[in-house]
Amino acid sequence: MYKTPDGKEVFVLDCHTHFWDGSPANQANVHGKQFVECFYAYHTNLSPKEELWEKSRFEKYSEDDIYRDLFVNGPDDMAIIQTTVLKDFYKNGFGCIERSTQMAKRHPGRFIVNGSFDPRDGEKALEYIHYMKETYDIQGVKMYTAEWNGASKGWKLTDPDAYRCFELCEKLGIKNIHVHKGPTIIPLSKDAFSVEDVDGAATDFQNLNWIVEHCGLPRLDDFCWIATQETNVYGGLAVALPFIHTRPRYFAEVIAELLFWIGPDKILFGSDYAIWTPKWLVEKFWNFQLPEDIAAERGVQLTDEIKEKILGLNAARLYGIDVAAKRAELAQSPVRIAAE
Amino acid sequence: MAVQIRGALARDVWRRLSAVTDPELDEPITDMGFVERLDIVAGSEVEIDFRLPTYWCSPNFAFLMADGIRRAALSLPWVQRATVRLQDHCFADQVNEGVNGARNFEAVFADLTDGSNLSEVREKFREKAFQRRQEAVLLALKAVGMTPARITAMTLQDYDTLGLIRAPEAAAQKPRYREILIEEGLACLPEDPVFVTWQGERIVAEGLADHLASLRSVRINMEFNGALCRGLQASRYKEVDLSSGEPELIDFILGRVPPAPHRAPQG
């Protein structure tokens, strides 16, 4: 929970976090090395100086680290861990559901661990979705359409194999489909930044929620257009939010566009931990005011009420969390300082 | 790491390279600090190495830049041969093979591109560059109090005689917009309107606000890439601003202590 300067308690549901192992011991090849190095470059370039980590800790952080950074030092009430396997780059996967679930078990009620699958695996993908539902009771999945798989360097949400998977998700009640649409790895001449496939998939699967991580940046206009048309498309702020520190005016323009087009009920906070930590992001966001000219140009406001929605209430709705009940439950098990 | 440019021939090449832009950012590769090495061999052969902000930068843009670099070098009459090498990139071998050999992008990446072609990408980003330069000029003219009617009525001749003493930003952007307008044939004669869409349609006064809103969304997208690229590049190239003179935490983390002698930041 985030306590505002005037004492108000704000519920924080961090929709985009990772529990990864990108250490050299787990890297399968040079791609694995370069992947985590690219993340580290994001970390070093958009974080305030006092929030920087050493590279070895960034490559692989402990169960105690994540708990402390999110809930003890950080303001999160709950966090969603997204699974990103990258099996071609990492021997045991980068961020895996097994490892995340094992960690999350230590802290009941704090984490939601989402699954992931690759539709190009065909029948195996369908079997795996069943397995994840039965074993982990997943409520959501993270889709990484630019992931390599053998000769394939990417896929689309509207591929027939993907549709079969989403049909199964719908049937099993796996409702929240998080899609990475942001800074892209390996866009060849096909436009891998494209968010168009979200439009088709969201239209054809009205009962699923489509959370577009990174708001499709650098295709914000296309994303806004789609999210305005489709009632079941949401925008995740991961990667957009850290600009609040390095380039606050730019962040103001982005959030003003989002508020103008998709409105305050469909924007979701995500720290993208461990690329960034939620403490400074939430503090800066709460204290942020839209510059007058930008607010006037788009005719939007970023009020405290809207900030509360973005920080937790919107995501709580998608994940069926009763915020009052959750607060009472968490009050029974306050954060404990991890023994180190 | 700043590239060393020594001698008249190297400077000759360097000046040509400043016309090669990163298609996605619309900024000269020489300002972005992408060029790592420029050597002249036997008085007529040019060797150029370049590196992008990440290992993952889009191969189509990498290919466009590599091709642009080679053409820029070969445009000098004394250059007999130009060899371009992209370094530390996930598709470095393919790009280098294609650019220095006879194979085009489509052939090199045939199994990965769904048959779409590179000139479409080039065209798309040329349009974005045009829009971004136009927005900068339009905003600057608005800022000095020019009305929409006066802005949209402007001809190339009016544009060329504009005095922008009170508006340094507009003055800086003015020639860049003019350059792309002329190169793309969107205005040729003195009486041609100077503010047109990429499709060549004149912008009308009543439509200026909407037009500016659409240009803004183009800029927001481009700035996202630009800000990330500059940031990632700064860390990859291990450039650091040591303006305080004292090493900070970041320098220890990145192993820069003791710090290198201070260098003027590039670009």
Interface residues (C-beta under 8 A of the other chain):
Chain A: H31 Q34 F35 E37 C38 Y40 A41 Y42 T44 N45 L46 K49 E50 L52 W53 E54 K55 A151 K153 P183 T184 I185 I186 P187 L188 S189 K190 L217 P218 R219 L220 D221 C224 F243 T246 R247 Y250 E253 V254 E257
Chain B: P53 T54 Y55 W56 S58 P59 N60 C90 F105 F109 D111 L112 T113 D114 S116 N117 L118 E120 V121 S214 R216 S217 V218 I220 N221 M222 E223 F224 N225 A227 L228 G231 L232 A234 S235 R236 E248 L249 I250 I253 L254
